[in-house]
Amino acid sequence: MKDNNELFDYDPSIILDTEEKMIAYLNAELIEGDPHYIKVALQILANKYNIRDIAEKTGIPEETIKAALSSDIDPGFTVIEKIIKALDMCLTVVPTKNIALE
């Protein structure tokens, strides 16, 4: 019998099989506002798209992207914005009164 506390491998990108789902996932993390989970979401999406392609589109070295998304350092807004644009997405501002926060 397995210990209930045992971690297992799970790739969340499996369920992110459409552009709409990927956008919804990243938007949900951006709305929630936790920098750690925003970076986790970007890391999952970057791996799904191919970090090498993102590096080429952004001009940021592949290893720098990996480090920025996986470490405790703050990659800064410019890096985050370039990665999001390389994912063929963009940031949009809307009034929070239009968002159902739960």
Secondary structure, DSSP 8 states (H G I E B T S, - for coil): ---TT------GGGG--SHHHHHHHHHHHHHH--HHHHHHHHHHHHHHH-HHHHHHHHT--HHHHHHHHHSSS---HHHHHHHHHHTT-------GGGS---
